[in-house]
């Protein structure tokens, strides 16, 4: 399962199921193009994705402000090459 599904959905699904027991949740893995297609044919009501991909016509809200961090071991050759850039 993609990053969004594996890490974020468990945070939402349990609380949504308790609050809205009639809610039906399906978790398909779709490309951005497939999401747009399913929005257009009304077979998809909402989506959580890593990057915005729709320009207009849909409600969009940032859920988190996360940074991704790269760590390099001091023993790896890239550490010496990039240590000045790492500050």
C-alpha positions as a printed Julia matrix, in Angstrom:
87×3 Matrix{Float64}:
   0.0    0.0     0.0
   1.25   3.47   -0.8
   2.52   5.85    1.88
  -0.81   7.63    2.23
  -2.76   4.43    2.72
  -0.28   2.69    4.96
   0.36   5.54    7.38
  -2.47   8.06    7.22
  -5.65   6.07    6.66
  -5.5    4.11    9.93
  -5.58   7.48   11.72
  -8.89   8.4    10.07
 -10.86   5.24    9.38
 -11.45   4.03   12.95
 -12.69   7.4    14.22
 -14.84   7.95   11.13
 -16.44   4.51   11.52
 -17.37   5.28   15.14
 -18.75   8.72   14.35
 -20.52   7.72   11.11
 -21.42   4.0    11.28
 -23.36   4.21    8.0
 -20.26   5.45    6.13
 -18.84   3.02    3.59
 -15.06   3.3     3.2
 -13.21   1.69    0.31
  -9.46   2.04   -0.05
  -8.44   1.57   -3.68
  -4.95   2.43   -4.89
  -5.41   4.8    -7.82
  -3.19   6.99   -9.93
  -3.96  10.71  -10.12
  -5.44  10.18  -13.59
  -7.68   7.37  -12.31
  -8.85   9.55   -9.38
  -9.95  12.3   -11.75
 -11.74   9.76  -13.95
 -13.59   8.3   -10.93
 -14.5   11.78   -9.65
 -15.96  12.58  -13.06
 -18.07   9.4   -13.24
 -19.15   9.94   -9.59
 -17.76   6.6    -8.39
 -15.33   8.4    -6.04
 -16.45  10.96   -3.45
 -13.12  11.9    -1.9
  -9.43  11.06   -1.81
  -6.34  11.55    0.32
  -3.17  11.95   -1.72
   0.38  13.13   -1.21
   0.46  15.9    -3.8
  -2.19  18.18   -5.23
  -3.06  17.22   -8.8
  -6.39  18.87   -9.6
  -6.24  22.53  -10.51
  -9.86  23.69  -10.29
 -13.37  22.67   -9.36
 -12.76  20.55   -6.27
 -12.39  21.39   -2.59
  -8.8   20.9    -1.45
  -7.34  21.16    2.05
  -3.86  20.47    3.37
  -4.11  17.87    6.12
  -0.53  17.94    7.41
   2.65  19.93    6.97
   5.29  17.24    6.95
   8.94  17.42    6.02
  10.83  14.5     4.64
  14.36  14.19    5.95
  17.39  12.47    4.45
  19.98  11.0     6.78
  23.42   9.92    5.58
  25.87   8.0     7.72
  29.16   9.82    8.37
  30.86   6.68    7.04
  29.18   6.9     3.61
  31.05   8.72    0.76
  28.04  10.99    0.13
  28.4   12.42    3.63
  31.8   13.94    2.83
  30.6   15.14   -0.55
  27.5   16.88    0.85
  28.51  17.85    4.37
  28.98  21.52    3.46
  25.5   21.61    1.9
  24.0   19.95    4.99
  25.12  22.79    7.17
